[in-house]
Every structure is written in C-alpha cells, then in structure tokens.
Amino acid sequence: MPYRSKAGDPLLHVDHVDGHASGGRDYPDSMIALCATCHDNKTRGMEAAALTELLRVEALRRHQALMRKR
C-alpha cells in the first residue's frame, strides 16, 4: 500500500460491497478493505458497477479462505 498511517499501518476503508444505505449486508463476506482511491472509484467512478461485481466475488472468496483456515 502506498499510503500509511503515522504508525506504519495501511490506510484502508472498510467498505460494504453493496452500499449499506441501499441494503448492503453488514457481514464480513460482503465487506472489503479498499484504499481511498479504490473506494472513491467504486462509489463514484464510471466503472463502479463492474468494480462492485469484482469486489463482491473477491470479498466472498477471501472470507471463505479465512474460514477454511480456522
């Protein structure tokens, strides 16, 4: 990540893949961490719908992989 906090941690936004205000679920399998630029692109960018579809698949994949490790 190119941007870091003063403590050295990545600066990320936790995002509801499907907007929370529009009924997006508040569950880990439908949330993903994004940098501010990607978050803005997903929210207001010209390709927001396509990016949302990719992130929906990726969020679920990562959640399932994490659950398998337990």
mmCIF file of the N, C-alpha and C atoms, coordinates in Angstrom:
data_MODEL
# 
_entry.id   MODEL 
# 
loop_
_atom_site.group_PDB 
_atom_site.id 
_atom_site.type_symbol 
_atom_site.label_atom_id 
_atom_site.label_alt_id 
_atom_site.label_comp_id 
_atom_site.label_asym_id 
_atom_site.label_entity_id 
_atom_site.label_seq_id 
_atom_site.pdbx_PDB_ins_code 
_atom_site.Cartn_x 
_atom_site.Cartn_y 
_atom_site.Cartn_z 
_atom_site.occupancy 
_atom_site.B_iso_or_equiv 
_atom_site.pdbx_formal_charge 
_atom_site.auth_seq_id 
_atom_site.auth_comp_id 
_atom_site.auth_asym_id 
_atom_site.auth_atom_id 
_atom_site.pdbx_PDB_model_num 
ATOM 1   N N  . MET A 1 1  ? 0.849   -1.183  0.000   1.00 0.00 ? 1  MET A N  1 
ATOM 2   C CA . MET A 1 1  ? 0.000   0.000   0.000   1.00 0.00 ? 1  MET A CA 1 
ATOM 3   C C  . MET A 1 1  ? 0.888   1.238   0.000   1.00 0.00 ? 1  MET A C  1 
ATOM 4   N N  . PRO A 1 2  ? 0.633   2.154   -0.882  1.00 0.00 ? 2  PRO A N  1 
ATOM 5   C CA . PRO A 1 2  ? 1.484   3.339   -0.945  1.00 0.00 ? 2  PRO A CA 1 
ATOM 6   C C  . PRO A 1 2  ? 1.262   4.322   0.203   1.00 0.00 ? 2  PRO A C  1 
ATOM 7   N N  . TYR A 1 3  ? 0.083   4.324   0.792   1.00 0.00 ? 3  TYR A N  1 
ATOM 8   C CA . TYR A 1 3  ? -0.203  5.287   1.855   1.00 0.00 ? 3  TYR A CA 1 
ATOM 9   C C  . TYR A 1 3  ? -0.297  4.556   3.185   1.00 0.00 ? 3  TYR A C  1 
ATOM 10  N N  . ARG A 1 4  ? 0.368   5.147   4.183   1.00 0.00 ? 4  ARG A N  1 
ATOM 11  C CA . ARG A 1 4  ? 0.417   4.510   5.502   1.00 0.00 ? 4  ARG A CA 1 
ATOM 12  C C  . ARG A 1 4  ? 0.122   5.539   6.572   1.00 0.00 ? 4  ARG A C  1 
ATOM 13  N N  . SER A 1 5  ? -0.389  5.038   7.699   1.00 0.00 ? 5  SER A N  1 
ATOM 14  C CA . SER A 1 5  ? -0.639  5.905   8.847   1.00 0.00 ? 5  SER A CA 1 
ATOM 15  C C  . SER A 1 5  ? 0.691   6.260   9.499   1.00 0.00 ? 5  SER A C  1 
ATOM 16  N N  . LYS A 1 6  ? 0.651   7.141   10.458  1.00 0.00 ? 6  LYS A N  1 
ATOM 17  C CA . LYS A 1 6  ? 1.872   7.507   11.185  1.00 0.00 ? 6  LYS A CA 1 
ATOM 18  C C  . LYS A 1 6  ? 2.476   6.317   11.906  1.00 0.00 ? 6  LYS A C  1 
ATOM 19  N N  . ALA A 1 7  ? 1.645   5.315   12.212  1.00 0.00 ? 7  ALA A N  1 
ATOM 20  C CA . ALA A 1 7  ? 2.124   4.097   12.867  1.00 0.00 ? 7  ALA A CA 1 
ATOM 21  C C  . ALA A 1 7  ? 2.647   3.070   11.856  1.00 0.00 ? 7  ALA A C  1 
ATOM 22  N N  . GLY A 1 8  ? 2.524   3.361   10.556  1.00 0.00 ? 8  GLY A N  1 
ATOM 23  C CA . GLY A 1 8  ? 3.024   2.462   9.531   1.00 0.00 ? 8  GLY A CA 1 
ATOM 24  C C  . GLY A 1 8  ? 1.990   1.484   8.992   1.00 0.00 ? 8  GLY A C  1 
ATOM 25  N N  . ASP A 1 9  ? 0.757   1.585   9.464   1.00 0.00 ? 9  ASP A N  1 
ATOM 26  C CA . ASP A 1 9  ? -0.296  0.685   9.006   1.00 0.00 ? 9  ASP A CA 1 
ATOM 27  C C  . ASP A 1 9  ? -0.890  1.191   7.689   1.00 0.00 ? 9  ASP A C  1 
ATOM 28  N N  . PRO A 1 10 ? -1.377  0.271   6.842   1.00 0.00 ? 10 PRO A N  1 
ATOM 29  C CA . PRO A 1 10 ? -2.018  0.712   5.597   1.00 0.00 ? 10 PRO A CA 1 
ATOM 30  C C  . PRO A 1 10 ? -3.261  1.552   5.898   1.00 0.00 ? 10 PRO A C  1 
ATOM 31  N N  . LEU A 1 11 ? -3.467  2.595   5.112   1.00 0.00 ? 11 LEU A N  1 
ATOM 32  C CA . LEU A 1 11 ? -4.667  3.417   5.244   1.00 0.00 ? 11 LEU A CA 1 
ATOM 33  C C  . LEU A 1 11 ? -5.743  2.802   4.363   1.00 0.00 ? 11 LEU A C  1 
ATOM 34  N N  . LEU A 1 12 ? -6.719  2.183   4.988   1.00 0.00 ? 12 LEU A N  1 
ATOM 35  C CA . LEU A 1 12 ? -7.769  1.482   4.262   1.00 0.00 ? 12 LEU A CA 1 
ATOM 36  C C  . LEU A 1 12 ? -9.144  1.874   4.785   1.00 0.00 ? 12 LEU A C  1 
ATOM 37  N N  . HIS A 1 13 ? -10.133 1.778   3.912   1.00 0.00 ? 13 HIS A N  1 
ATOM 38  C CA . HIS A 1 13 ? -11.534 1.973   4.279   1.00 0.00 ? 13 HIS A CA 1 
ATOM 39  C C  . HIS A 1 13 ? -12.213 0.615   4.242   1.00 0.00 ? 13 HIS A C  1 
ATOM 40  N N  . VAL A 1 14 ? -12.997 0.301   5.252   1.00 0.00 ? 14 VAL A N  1 
ATOM 41  C CA . VAL A 1 14 ? -13.818 -0.903  5.191   1.00 0.00 ? 14 VAL A CA 1 
ATOM 42  C C  . VAL A 1 14 ? -15.089 -0.518  4.444   1.00 0.00 ? 14 VAL A C  1 
ATOM 43  N N  . ASP A 1 15 ? -15.384 -1.255  3.391   1.00 0.00 ? 15 ASP A N  1 
ATOM 44  C CA . ASP A 1 15 ? -16.489 -0.905  2.505   1.00 0.00 ? 15 ASP A CA 1 
ATOM 45  C C  . ASP A 1 15 ? -17.495 -2.039  2.407   1.00 0.00 ? 15 ASP A C  1 
ATOM 46  N N  . HIS A 1 16 ? -18.769 -1.677  2.440   1.00 0.00 ? 16 HIS A N  1 
ATOM 47  C CA . HIS A 1 16 ? -19.833 -2.626  2.117   1.00 0.00 ? 16 HIS A CA 1 
ATOM 48  C C  . HIS A 1 16 ? -19.839 -2.745  0.593   1.00 0.00 ? 16 HIS A C  1 
ATOM 49  N N  . VAL A 1 17 ? -19.642 -3.935  0.069   1.00 0.00 ? 17 VAL A N  1 
ATOM 50  C CA . VAL A 1 17 ? -19.588 -4.107  -1.378  1.00 0.00 ? 17 VAL A CA 1 
ATOM 51  C C  . VAL A 1 17 ? -20.874 -3.588  -2.013  1.00 0.00 ? 17 VAL A C  1 
ATOM 52  N N  . ASP A 1 18 ? -21.995 -3.943  -1.438  1.00 0.00 ? 18 ASP A N  1 
ATOM 53  C CA . ASP A 1 18 ? -23.280 -3.363  -1.841  1.00 0.00 ? 18 ASP A CA 1 
ATOM 54  C C  . ASP A 1 18 ? -23.587 -2.305  -0.796  1.00 0.00 ? 18 ASP A C  1 
ATOM 55  N N  . GLY A 1 19 ? -23.723 -1.071  -1.212  1.00 0.00 ? 19 GLY A N  1 
ATOM 56  C CA . GLY A 1 19 ? -23.870 0.049   -0.298  1.00 0.00 ? 19 GLY A CA 1 
ATOM 57  C C  . GLY A 1 19 ? -24.790 -0.226  0.889   1.00 0.00 ? 19 GLY A C  1 
ATOM 58  N N  . HIS A 1 20 ? -24.304 0.032   2.070   1.00 0.00 ? 20 HIS A N  1 
ATOM 59  C CA . HIS A 1 20 ? -25.070 -0.203  3.294   1.00 0.00 ? 20 HIS A CA 1 
ATOM 60  C C  . HIS A 1 20 ? -26.371 0.590   3.275   1.00 0.00 ? 20 HIS A C  1 
ATOM 61  N N  . ALA A 1 21 ? -26.331 1.814   2.782   1.00 0.00 ? 21 ALA A N  1 
ATOM 62  C CA . ALA A 1 21 ? -27.536 2.648   2.716   1.00 0.00 ? 21 ALA A CA 1 
ATOM 63  C C  . ALA A 1 21 ? -28.571 2.058   1.755   1.00 0.00 ? 21 ALA A C  1 
ATOM 64  N N  . SER A 1 22 ? -28.119 1.222   0.834   1.00 0.00 ? 22 SER A N  1 
ATOM 65  C CA . SER A 1 22 ? -29.027 0.592   -0.141  1.00 0.00 ? 22 SER A CA 1 
ATOM 66  C C  . SER A 1 22 ? -29.379 -0.830  0.244   1.00 0.00 ? 22 SER A C  1 
ATOM 67  N N  . GLY A 1 23 ? -29.093 -1.196  1.490   1.00 0.00 ? 23 GLY A N  1 
ATOM 68  C CA . GLY A 1 23 ? -29.447 -2.533  1.960   1.00 0.00 ? 23 GLY A CA 1 
ATOM 69  C C  . GLY A 1 23 ? -28.313 -3.530  1.968   1.00 0.00 ? 23 GLY A C  1 
ATOM 70  N N  . GLY A 1 24 ? -27.079 -3.073  1.705   1.00 0.00 ? 24 GLY A N  1 
ATOM 71  C CA . GLY A 1 24 ? -25.933 -3.982  1.753   1.00 0.00 ? 24 GLY A CA 1 
ATOM 72  C C  . GLY A 1 24 ? -25.784 -4.601  3.133   1.00 0.00 ? 24 GLY A C  1 
ATOM 73  N N  . ARG A 1 25 ? -25.458 -5.875  3.159   1.00 0.00 ? 25 ARG A N  1 
ATOM 74  C CA . ARG A 1 25 ? -25.366 -6.613  4.420   1.00 0.00 ? 25 ARG A CA 1 
ATOM 75  C C  . ARG A 1 25 ? -24.149 -6.182  5.230   1.00 0.00 ? 25 ARG A C  1 
ATOM 76  N N  . ASP A 1 26 ? -24.312 -6.232  6.526   1.00 0.00 ? 26 ASP A N  1 
ATOM 77  C CA . ASP A 1 26 ? -23.249 -5.879  7.464   1.00 0.00 ? 26 ASP A CA 1 
ATOM 78  C C  . ASP A 1 26 ? -22.540 -7.153  7.935   1.00 0.00 ? 26 ASP A C  1 
ATOM 79  N N  . TYR A 1 27 ? -22.103 -7.985  6.987   1.00 0.00 ? 27 TYR A N  1 
ATOM 80  C CA . TYR A 1 27 ? -21.439 -9.245  7.264   1.00 0.00 ? 27 TYR A CA 1 
ATOM 81  C C  . TYR A 1 27 ? -20.071 -9.257  6.594   1.00 0.00 ? 27 TYR A C  1 
ATOM 82  N N  . PRO A 1 28 ? -19.099 -9.929  7.202   1.00 0.00 ? 28 PRO A N  1 
ATOM 83  C CA . PRO A 1 28 ? -17.745 -9.950  6.637   1.00 0.00 ? 28 PRO A CA 1 
ATOM 84  C C  . PRO A 1 28 ? -17.666 -10.456 5.198   1.00 0.00 ? 28 PRO A C  1 
ATOM 85  N N  . ASP A 1 29 ? -18.552 -11.370 4.802   1.00 0.00 ? 29 ASP A N  1 
ATOM 86  C CA . ASP A 1 29 ? -18.465 -11.906 3.439   1.00 0.00 ? 29 ASP A CA 1 
ATOM 87  C C  . ASP A 1 29 ? -18.953 -10.917 2.383   1.00 0.00 ? 29 ASP A C  1 
ATOM 88  N N  . SER A 1 30 ? -19.487 -9.784  2.821   1.00 0.00 ? 30 SER A N  1 
ATOM 89  C CA . SER A 1 30 ? -19.934 -8.772  1.858   1.00 0.00 ? 30 SER A CA 1 
ATOM 90  C C  . SER A 1 30 ? -19.279 -7.418  2.131   1.00 0.00 ? 30 SER A C  1 
ATOM 91  N N  . MET A 1 31 ? -18.097 -7.465  2.765   1.00 0.00 ? 31 MET A N  1 
ATOM 92  C CA . MET A 1 31 ? -17.336 -6.252  3.050   1.00 0.00 ? 31 MET A CA 1 
ATOM 93  C C  . MET A 1 31 ? -15.895 -6.472  2.605   1.00 0.00 ? 31 MET A C  1 
ATOM 94  N N  . ILE A 1 32 ? -15.224 -5.366  2.285   1.00 0.00 ? 32 ILE A N  1 
ATOM 95  C CA . ILE A 1 32 ? -13.835 -5.476  1.822   1.00 0.00 ? 32 ILE A CA 1 
ATOM 96  C C  . ILE A 1 32 ? -13.087 -4.197  2.180   1.00 0.00 ? 32 ILE A C  1 
ATOM 97  N N  . ALA A 1 33 ? -11.794 -4.300  2.398   1.00 0.00 ? 33 ALA A N  1 
ATOM 98  C CA . ALA A 1 33 ? -10.957 -3.138  2.694   1.00 0.00 ? 33 ALA A CA 1 
ATOM 99  C C  . ALA A 1 33 ? -10.399 -2.581  1.387   1.00 0.00 ? 33 ALA A C  1 
ATOM 100 N N  . LEU A 1 34 ? -10.564 -1.267  1.204   1.00 0.00 ? 34 LEU A N  1 
ATOM 101 C CA . LEU A 1 34 ? -10.099 -0.601  -0.006  1.00 0.00 ? 34 LEU A CA 1 
ATOM 102 C C  . LEU A 1 34 ? -9.294  0.636   0.347   1.00 0.00 ? 34 LEU A C  1 
ATOM 103 N N  . CYS A 1 35 ? -8.327  0.977   -0.485  1.00 0.00 ? 35 CYS A N  1 
ATOM 104 C CA . CYS A 1 35 ? -7.659  2.258   -0.326  1.00 0.00 ? 35 CYS A CA 1 
ATOM 105 C C  . CYS A 1 35 ? -8.664  3.347   -0.700  1.00 0.00 ? 35 CYS A C  1 
ATOM 106 N N  . ALA A 1 36 ? -8.382  4.579   -0.313  1.00 0.00 ? 36 ALA A N  1 
ATOM 107 C CA . ALA A 1 36 ? -9.318  5.681   -0.546  1.00 0.00 ? 36 ALA A CA 1 
ATOM 108 C C  . ALA A 1 36 ? -9.623  5.868   -2.036  1.00 0.00 ? 36 ALA A C  1 
ATOM 109 N N  . THR A 1 37 ? -8.626  5.721   -2.885  1.00 0.00 ? 37 THR A N  1 
ATOM 110 C CA . THR A 1 37 ? -8.836  5.905   -4.320  1.00 0.00 ? 37 THR A CA 1 
ATOM 111 C C  . THR A 1 37 ? -9.762  4.832   -4.882  1.00 0.00 ? 37 THR A C  1 
ATOM 112 N N  . CYS A 1 38 ? -9.530  3.581   -4.516  1.00 0.00 ? 38 CYS A N  1 
ATOM 113 C CA . CYS A 1 38 ? -10.392 2.499   -4.996  1.00 0.00 ? 38 CYS A CA 1 
ATOM 114 C C  . CYS A 1 38 ? -11.805 2.638   -4.436  1.00 0.00 ? 38 CYS A C  1 
ATOM 115 N N  . HIS A 1 39 ? -11.912 3.068   -3.184  1.00 0.00 ? 39 HIS A N  1 
ATOM 116 C CA . HIS A 1 39 ? -13.224 3.280   -2.582  1.00 0.00 ? 39 HIS A CA 1 
ATOM 117 C C  . HIS A 1 39 ? -13.987 4.355   -3.356  1.00 0.00 ? 39 HIS A C  1 
ATOM 118 N N  . ASP A 1 40 ? -13.330 5.456   -3.671  1.00 0.00 ? 40 ASP A N  1 
ATOM 119 C CA . ASP A 1 40 ? -13.965 6.515   -4.458  1.00 0.00 ? 40 ASP A CA 1 
ATOM 120 C C  . ASP A 1 40 ? -14.361 6.011   -5.845  1.00 0.00 ? 40 ASP A C  1 
ATOM 121 N N  . ASN A 1 41 ? -13.486 5.251   -6.470  1.00 0.00 ? 41 ASN A N  1 
ATOM 122 C CA . ASN A 1 41 ? -13.775 4.716   -7.795  1.00 0.00 ? 41 ASN A CA 1 
ATOM 123 C C  . ASN A 1 41 ? -14.985 3.786   -7.751  1.00 0.00 ? 41 ASN A C  1 
ATOM 124 N N  . LYS A 1 42 ? -15.064 2.960   -6.730  1.00 0.00 ? 42 LYS A N  1 
ATOM 125 C CA . LYS A 1 42 ? -16.196 2.043   -6.595  1.00 0.00 ? 42 LYS A CA 1 
ATOM 126 C C  . LYS A 1 42 ? -17.493 2.797   -6.325  1.00 0.00 ? 42 LYS A C  1 
ATOM 127 N N  . THR A 1 43 ? -17.397 3.906   -5.603  1.00 0.00 ? 43 THR A N  1 
ATOM 128 C CA . THR A 1 43 ? -18.583 4.670   -5.234  1.00 0.00 ? 43 THR A CA 1 
ATOM 129 C C  . THR A 1 43 ? -19.025 5.620   -6.342  1.00 0.00 ? 43 THR A C  1 
ATOM 130 N N  . ARG A 1 44 ? -18.051 6.300   -6.981  1.00 0.00 ? 44 ARG A N  1 
ATOM 131 C CA . ARG A 1 44 ? -18.409 7.362   -7.925  1.00 0.00 ? 44 ARG A CA 1 
ATOM 132 C C  . ARG A 1 44 ? -17.802 7.218   -9.308  1.00 0.00 ? 44 ARG A C  1 
ATOM 133 N N  . GLY A 1 45 ? -17.027 6.192   -9.535  1.00 0.00 ? 45 GLY A N  1 
ATOM 134 C CA . GLY A 1 45 ? -16.336 6.051   -10.803 1.00 0.00 ? 45 GLY A CA 1 
ATOM 135 C C  . GLY A 1 45 ? -17.233 5.576   -11.940 1.00 0.00 ? 45 GLY A C  1 
ATOM 136 N N  . MET A 1 46 ? -16.762 5.788   -13.156 1.00 0.00 ? 46 MET A N  1 
ATOM 137 C CA . MET A 1 46 ? -17.518 5.394   -14.347 1.00 0.00 ? 46 MET A CA 1 
ATOM 138 C C  . MET A 1 46 ? -17.721 3.886   -14.419 1.00 0.00 ? 46 MET A C  1 
ATOM 139 N N  . GLU A 1 47 ? -16.805 3.128   -13.861 1.00 0.00 ? 47 GLU A N  1 
ATOM 140 C CA . GLU A 1 47 ? -16.885 1.664   -13.904 1.00 0.00 ? 47 GLU A CA 1 
ATOM 141 C C  . GLU A 1 47 ? -17.312 1.088   -12.554 1.00 0.00 ? 47 GLU A C  1 
ATOM 142 N N  . ALA A 1 48 ? -18.063 1.845   -11.776 1.00 0.00 ? 48 ALA A N  1 
ATOM 143 C CA . ALA A 1 48 ? -18.456 1.427   -10.422 1.00 0.00 ? 48 ALA A CA 1 
ATOM 144 C C  . ALA A 1 48 ? -19.190 0.092   -10.428 1.00 0.00 ? 48 ALA A C  1 
ATOM 145 N N  . ALA A 1 49 ? -20.108 -0.108  -11.343 1.00 0.00 ? 49 ALA A N  1 
ATOM 146 C CA . ALA A 1 49 ? -20.893 -1.351  -11.360 1.00 0.00 ? 49 ALA A CA 1 
ATOM 147 C C  . ALA A 1 49 ? -20.001 -2.563  -11.619 1.00 0.00 ? 49 ALA A C  1 
ATOM 148 N N  . ALA A 1 50 ? -19.085 -2.452  -12.577 1.00 0.00 ? 50 ALA A N  1 
ATOM 149 C CA . ALA A 1 50 ? -18.185 -3.564  -12.882 1.00 0.00 ? 50 ALA A CA 1 
ATOM 150 C C  . ALA A 1 50 ? -17.246 -3.834  -11.711 1.00 0.00 ? 50 ALA A C  1 
ATOM 151 N N  . LEU A 1 51 ? -16.730 -2.779  -11.088 1.00 0.00 ? 51 LEU A N  1 
ATOM 152 C CA . LEU A 1 51 ? -15.845 -2.955  -9.939  1.00 0.00 ? 51 LEU A CA 1 
ATOM 153 C C  . LEU A 1 51 ? -16.596 -3.585  -8.772  1.00 0.00 ? 51 LEU A C  1 
ATOM 154 N N  . THR A 1 52 ? -17.827 -3.184  -8.562  1.00 0.00 ? 52 THR A N  1 
ATOM 155 C CA . THR A 1 52 ? -18.636 -3.770  -7.485  1.00 0.00 ? 52 THR A CA 1 
ATOM 156 C C  . THR A 1 52 ? -18.789 -5.275  -7.697  1.00 0.00 ? 52 THR A C  1 
ATOM 157 N N  . GLU A 1 53 ? -19.040 -5.696  -8.919  1.00 0.00 ? 53 GLU A N  1 
ATOM 158 C CA . GLU A 1 53 ? -19.170 -7.130  -9.205  1.00 0.00 ? 53 GLU A CA 1 
ATOM 159 C C  . GLU A 1 53 ? -17.877 -7.875  -8.890  1.00 0.00 ? 53 GLU A C  1 
ATOM 160 N N  . LEU A 1 54 ? -16.743 -7.308  -9.290  1.00 0.00 ? 54 LEU A N  1 
ATOM 161 C CA . LEU A 1 54 ? -15.450 -7.944  -8.987  1.00 0.00 ? 54 LEU A CA 1 
ATOM 162 C C  . LEU A 1 54 ? -15.208 -8.020  -7.489  1.00 0.00 ? 54 LEU A C  1 
ATOM 163 N N  . LEU A 1 55 ? -15.528 -6.945  -6.787  1.00 0.00 ? 55 LEU A N  1 
ATOM 164 C CA . LEU A 1 55 ? -15.302 -6.913  -5.336  1.00 0.00 ? 55 LEU A CA 1 
ATOM 165 C C  . LEU A 1 55 ? -16.242 -7.857  -4.595  1.00 0.00 ? 55 LEU A C  1 
ATOM 166 N N  . ARG A 1 56 ? -17.446 -8.037  -5.097  1.00 0.00 ? 56 ARG A N  1 
ATOM 167 C CA . ARG A 1 56 ? -18.389 -8.974  -4.467  1.00 0.00 ? 56 ARG A CA 1 
ATOM 168 C C  . ARG A 1 56 ? -17.805 -10.383 -4.476  1.00 0.00 ? 56 ARG A C  1 
ATOM 169 N N  . VAL A 1 57 ? -17.267 -10.781 -5.611  1.00 0.00 ? 57 VAL A N  1 
ATOM 170 C CA . VAL A 1 57 ? -16.653 -12.102 -5.745  1.00 0.00 ? 57 VAL A CA 1 
ATOM 171 C C  . VAL A 1 57 ? -15.408 -12.200 -4.867  1.00 0.00 ? 57 VAL A C  1 
ATOM 172 N N  . GLU A 1 58 ? -14.576 -11.167 -4.889  1.00 0.00 ? 58 GLU A N  1 
ATOM 173 C CA . GLU A 1 58 ? -13.324 -11.187 -4.121  1.00 0.00 ? 58 GLU A CA 1 
ATOM 174 C C  . GLU A 1 58 ? -13.576 -11.188 -2.619  1.00 0.00 ? 58 GLU A C  1 
ATOM 175 N N  . ALA A 1 59 ? -14.528 -10.412 -2.151  1.00 0.00 ? 59 ALA A N  1 
ATOM 176 C CA . ALA A 1 59 ? -14.839 -10.377 -0.719  1.00 0.00 ? 59 ALA A CA 1 
ATOM 177 C C  . ALA A 1 59 ? -15.298 -11.754 -0.245  1.00 0.00 ? 59 ALA A C  1 
ATOM 178 N N  . LEU A 1 60 ? -16.161 -12.392 -1.005  1.00 0.00 ? 60 LEU A N  1 
ATOM 179 C CA . LEU A 1 60 ? -16.647 -13.721 -0.640  1.00 0.00 ? 60 LEU A CA 1 
ATOM 180 C C  . LEU A 1 60 ? -15.513 -14.736 -0.677  1.00 0.00 ? 60 LEU A C  1 
ATOM 181 N N  . ARG A 1 61 ? -14.668 -14.674 -1.705  1.00 0.00 ? 61 ARG A N  1 
ATOM 182 C CA . ARG A 1 61 ? -13.535 -15.611 -1.814  1.00 0.00 ? 61 ARG A CA 1 
ATOM 183 C C  . ARG A 1 61 ? -12.600 -15.484 -0.618  1.00 0.00 ? 61 ARG A C  1 
ATOM 184 N N  . ARG A 1 62 ? -12.275 -14.253 -0.254  1.00 0.00 ? 62 ARG A N  1 
ATOM 185 C CA . ARG A 1 62 ? -11.365 -14.043 0.875   1.00 0.00 ? 62 ARG A CA 1 
ATOM 186 C C  . ARG A 1 62 ? -11.985 -14.490 2.191   1.00 0.00 ? 62 ARG A C  1 
ATOM 187 N N  . HIS A 1 63 ? -13.259 -14.234 2.360   1.00 0.00 ? 63 HIS A N  1 
ATOM 188 C CA . HIS A 1 63 ? -13.940 -14.655 3.583   1.00 0.00 ? 63 HIS A CA 1 
ATOM 189 C C  . HIS A 1 63 ? -13.948 -16.185 3.681   1.00 0.00 ? 63 HIS A C  1 
ATOM 190 N N  . GLN A 1 64 ? -14.272 -16.856 2.600   1.00 0.00 ? 64 GLN A N  1 
ATOM 191 C CA . GLN A 1 64 ? -14.290 -18.319 2.603   1.00 0.00 ? 64 GLN A CA 1 
ATOM 192 C C  . GLN A 1 64 ? -12.912 -18.896 2.883   1.00 0.00 ? 64 GLN A C  1 
ATOM 193 N N  . ALA A 1 65 ? -11.864 -18.311 2.301   1.00 0.00 ? 65 ALA A N  1 
ATOM 194 C CA . ALA A 1 65 ? -10.495 -18.782 2.548   1.00 0.00 ? 65 ALA A CA 1 
ATOM 195 C C  . ALA A 1 65 ? -10.131 -18.602 4.017   1.00 0.00 ? 65 ALA A C  1 
ATOM 196 N N  . LEU A 1 66 ? -10.517 -17.482 4.607   1.00 0.00 ? 66 LEU A N  1 
ATOM 197 C CA . LEU A 1 66 ? -10.239 -17.253 6.022   1.00 0.00 ? 66 LEU A CA 1 
ATOM 198 C C  . LEU A 1 66 ? -10.965 -18.267 6.889   1.00 0.00 ? 66 LEU A C  1 
ATOM 199 N N  . MET A 1 67 ? -12.202 -18.565 6.560   1.00 0.00 ? 67 MET A N  1 
ATOM 200 C CA . MET A 1 67 ? -12.986 -19.522 7.356   1.00 0.00 ? 67 MET A CA 1 
ATOM 201 C C  . MET A 1 67 ? -12.412 -20.937 7.250   1.00 0.00 ? 67 MET A C  1 
ATOM 202 N N  . ARG A 1 68 ? -11.837 -21.287 6.104   1.00 0.00 ? 68 ARG A N  1 
ATOM 203 C CA . ARG A 1 68 ? -11.217 -22.613 5.944   1.00 0.00 ? 68 ARG A CA 1 
ATOM 204 C C  . ARG A 1 68 ? -9.992  -22.762 6.829   1.00 0.00 ? 68 ARG A C  1 
ATOM 205 N N  . LYS A 1 69 ? -9.308  -21.667 7.116   1.00 0.00 ? 69 LYS A N  1 
ATOM 206 C CA . LYS A 1 69 ? -8.089  -21.710 7.938   1.00 0.00 ? 69 LYS A CA 1 
ATOM 207 C C  . LYS A 1 69 ? -8.391  -21.962 9.407   1.00 0.00 ? 69 LYS A C  1 
ATOM 208 N N  . ARG A 1 70 ? -9.608  -21.732 9.816   1.00 0.00 ? 70 ARG A N  1 
ATOM 209 C CA . ARG A 1 70 ? -9.963  -21.887 11.234  1.00 0.00 ? 70 ARG A CA 1 
ATOM 210 C C  . ARG A 1 70 ? -10.069 -23.303 11.649  1.00 0.00 ? 70 ARG A C  1 
# 
